[in-house]
Amino acid sequence: MKEKAQGIMASVFYLRVVICFIVLDIGGCTSLEDGKLEGAAAPGDIMVAGIFSIHDAVVKENDTFSPQQQQCVGLNKEKLADALAMINAVETMNKSPLLDDVGVTLGYKIYDSCSDVSMALKATAEFTQQTDSDCGRERNTSTFDHPVLVVVGASQSEMSIAIARQLTLKMIPQISYSSTAVILSDRNRFPAFMRTVPNDNYQTAAMVRLLSNYGWNWVGIIITDGDYGRSALHSFVSYASESGICVAFKLIISGSITRHSLRQAVETIHNNSKVHVIVSFSKPTDMRDLFRDLRVEALRSGQKSIRRMWVASDSWSSSSHVQGNLTLEDIGQVVGFTFKNGDLSSFTQYINRLKATGLDNIGNNSFMQKFYSQLNASTGMTDTALVSEVGRILLKNIHADTVLSIEMAVSAIAQAVASICRERDCKRPGTVQPWEVLKALSMHTFQHREKNYTFDSNGDINRGYDVTLWRSEEGIIHVHNVVAEYHSHNNSFTYTNHTSTEQLLTLRHIISKCSRNCVPGEFKKTAEGQHTCCYECVNCTENYYSNDTDMDQCLNCDKTTEWSPKGSSLCIPKELQFFPWQDGFAVVLLTFVVLGILLALLVSAVFLHHRSTPIVRAAGGWLCQVILFSLVCSFVSAVLFVGQPSSLQCKARQVLFGISFTLCVSCILVKSLKILLAFQFNPDQQGFRRRLYQPFVIVSACLALQVVCCICWLIFKSPFKQITAYPTTLLEDCHEGSYLAFGVMLGYIALLALICFICAFKGRKLPQKYNEAKFITFSMLLYLISWLLFVPVYVTTSGVYLPAVEMVAILISNYGILCCHFFPKCYVILFRKDQNTRSAFKENVYAHSRRYSNTAPVTEMHATEQNAIGQVYIISASSLFMPSAHPPNCAMVTKYDSINCTGLHKRSASPHICLRRSISF
């Protein structure tokens, strides 16, 4: 009997499963008249309508013109769970102190749109007629007389747009939990529409950011035809264009010709082999059919699969039945964007209570009737197992993001109603108007699970997005694998954990580009009419560079300080060049400079030590020290031609050389004049020679002219430091300021040297051992040749070694004077001391005079006169090369000849020629 009673009870329970709807303890139930929409309802003081796509489609008959009751097919377990989430949220708010304090309750009327706009509009018309339901009259329940003041739904943007147009007529507020079309944010067109999710502008911006992060710039996009898809397409293309991402193809799956549009989509995807990333704003059913057809196409073409990287919108990214019987090996990889997840504890507890209480809390509900019937028919379970299986299936198909959005919508409604009902009695119908609820929703901040939310000026609540990456375990695809969060306020991603980071990094091997990346040193050259993402890579030309990948053009280097070769990724600073100290040539020249200074100082010391000897006195005495000093200064000026120049160095080096070498040549000029004048034997010119020969005046005058020239040079156009830019280098050198002044300076020295050369050349046959004429001639000739060669070389040469050219000329000039003027005398002083005596000097002069007298032509002279000329030569030479305090007398002459001094020359104007003072310094 007990078993029989249990069987009867189970049959009763099963019957109630077939005819009842799930409600909570305080929820009511209503029977639905045949021919009306499937739905569920519970009474309350404030009625809230809910529109859910619990079925996937409707069966439409095109062979009749009469109105037909359309049949909904394809029970969607996920949407059924969403409807239960609204019921749980309503009942939870009814138990809360918020509504209990004002003494009102929320009721609900839930309708199934069957994923069809027409059915959604029919449902909207159903609850806006404001007529009493038959069930309400039978039960005499006045709470069903209350009109619907606010609507929750719909899930799809296309339905929400249609419903919003109808609800706007009565300003009934509508809060969607998943419609994201941008158009719905237009307050002028949809003033009563709100949503607890961000609009698609944020989602498309997040997608474009993801594509940019991974360098995918050649992508395709698929949408389902409708307001939602076209709005998303427009928004995505706009953001993609701004970020340099090209859309290779745009596929629109039309509901009216689904098979044809799907076939066209498959062919397009198959033909665009370079497009490895596809963005999709489609319905879950359309994506399921597309994946299936792609698999068939892959098998037909002999491929393993046509795998792609799919970027999924919130419309299908978390739908577990999209893949059908396919695996990720067939589909590819899927990165999806979903709304922020919430706390599922309340809804989970609700489902667990249903499992625990069995069928006791089941009322009349056509949704659950079909669900239980289908499940029982396919499994044949007992009632207890059936209830448990229902609970398990519902828990499996919960979407945490959607549940949170629904709970936020209901919570906002409850708080808005509470704010209104604190000031009035809301239990009587008509007390609260829909527009009042809309105003309260727009102006208040709401709290849900200790977080505050506010509808913005567009009626949206922007919570950001979760990023999911589908993964497969043992053939089962998990679509809720959250790997990152997107923050819309700064357009950035944060990874949830280290494992998520590694999972996303594996996507970097995917390449979706029309052309390869142009590496640094190249730029993109796009052909006319092509996508900007399809290009060829061309090397940057010289002095241009690109330092990043895929640059549209090369950047130019600063040609004054930088350069770059062809195909360069950076600008190379031009090497600053000058004649450096460490250069090998500079080291050699500086060695000669130092050696020259040391030799000059040593010669000066030797001459000072032997200053009273005939050879030193005959060489010029103190003039030698002046010449050596000027040579040291000239050597020092050569040092200023080495190293990085400065403005002061540029001014000093030429002036120092010009003045010092002018001093040197002036002194040599005095010596040349001394030799020439000393051996002019016309007694009539003795006085003139004494007046002409003024060493100090001559040296000072010659030097003064050069000093004046240099001062004018420095004042009016002085030398300066300059930097000359060459293709790869910068040459830092000295500009002479005025090349005319530079030429005048060198020309003036050359003129003095030429005069020296002429004077010395005339005296080249004088006594050899002590005569400097030949040495002066050779040294001046060497100087003139070196500087004559310098001029064309200097004019035609440029670069680092231009200063070295002048250094060489200076060194040749200096060493020419040292070698010709001083080294022979040093040799006599140090190694031929027997020739550095007065007697040796006189013997040399006398021998030369004898040769001169023997070779002189005999014209109008007697032999005695020729001897007299020789004697005068001895006296003159003696007084020249051996200056003393006492002039020579006749006794000196008679030592060599018996001729009287007074009768040396009959035509002499001065009878006292033997008593003249010698020309000495």
URLINWO-V838945 format. One record per run of one state. SS is the DSSP state (2 for helix, 1 for strand, 0 for the rest). FROM is the first residue (numbers start at 1). LEN is the number of residues. If there is no record, write none. Layout:
ss: {SS | SS}
from: {FROM | FROM}
len: {LEN | LEN}
This chain:
ss: {0 | 2 | 0 | 1 | 0 | 1 | 0 | 1 | 0 | 1 | 0 | 1 | 0 | 2 | 0 | 2 | 0 | 1 | 0 | 2 | 0 | 2 | 0 | 2 | 0 | 1 | 0 | 2 | 0 | 1 | 0 | 2 | 0 | 1 | 0 | 2 | 0 | 1 | 0 | 2 | 0 | 1 | 0 | 2 | 0 | 1 | 0 | 2 | 0 | 1 | 0 | 2 | 1 | 0 | 2 | 0 | 1 | 0 | 2 | 0 | 2 | 0 | 2 | 0 | 2 | 0 | 1 | 0 | 1 | 0 | 1 | 0 | 1 | 0 | 1 | 0 | 1 | 0 | 1 | 0 | 2 | 0 | 1 | 0 | 1 | 0 | 1 | 0 | 1 | 0 | 1 | 0 | 1 | 0 | 1 | 0 | 1 | 0 | 2 | 0 | 2 | 0 | 2 | 0 | 2 | 0 | 2 | 0 | 2 | 0 | 1 | 0 | 1 | 0 | 2 | 0 | 2 | 0 | 2 | 0 | 2 | 0 | 2 | 0 | 2 | 0 | 2 | 0 | 2 | 0 | 2 | 0}
from: {1 | 2 | 20 | 22 | 23 | 39 | 43 | 46 | 53 | 55 | 60 | 71 | 76 | 77 | 96 | 97 | 103 | 106 | 113 | 117 | 129 | 134 | 140 | 142 | 146 | 148 | 153 | 157 | 171 | 173 | 177 | 182 | 186 | 193 | 196 | 200 | 215 | 218 | 225 | 227 | 243 | 246 | 254 | 258 | 272 | 277 | 282 | 284 | 301 | 308 | 313 | 328 | 332 | 340 | 345 | 358 | 362 | 363 | 366 | 380 | 383 | 397 | 400 | 422 | 434 | 444 | 445 | 449 | 451 | 455 | 465 | 470 | 471 | 474 | 476 | 479 | 482 | 488 | 492 | 496 | 498 | 510 | 522 | 526 | 536 | 540 | 544 | 546 | 555 | 557 | 562 | 564 | 568 | 569 | 572 | 574 | 575 | 578 | 584 | 610 | 614 | 620 | 622 | 640 | 647 | 679 | 683 | 693 | 695 | 718 | 720 | 726 | 729 | 736 | 739 | 763 | 773 | 797 | 802 | 832 | 833 | 836 | 838 | 856 | 863 | 882 | 890 | 895 | 901 | 904 | 913 | 916}
len: {1 | 18 | 2 | 1 | 16 | 4 | 3 | 7 | 2 | 5 | 11 | 5 | 1 | 19 | 1 | 6 | 3 | 7 | 4 | 12 | 5 | 6 | 2 | 4 | 2 | 5 | 4 | 14 | 2 | 4 | 5 | 4 | 7 | 3 | 4 | 15 | 3 | 7 | 2 | 16 | 3 | 8 | 4 | 14 | 5 | 5 | 2 | 17 | 7 | 5 | 15 | 4 | 8 | 5 | 13 | 4 | 1 | 3 | 14 | 3 | 14 | 3 | 22 | 12 | 10 | 1 | 4 | 2 | 4 | 10 | 5 | 1 | 3 | 2 | 3 | 3 | 6 | 4 | 4 | 2 | 12 | 12 | 4 | 10 | 4 | 4 | 2 | 9 | 2 | 5 | 2 | 4 | 1 | 3 | 2 | 1 | 3 | 6 | 26 | 4 | 6 | 2 | 18 | 7 | 32 | 4 | 10 | 2 | 23 | 2 | 6 | 3 | 7 | 3 | 24 | 10 | 24 | 5 | 30 | 1 | 3 | 2 | 18 | 7 | 19 | 8 | 5 | 6 | 3 | 9 | 3 | 6}
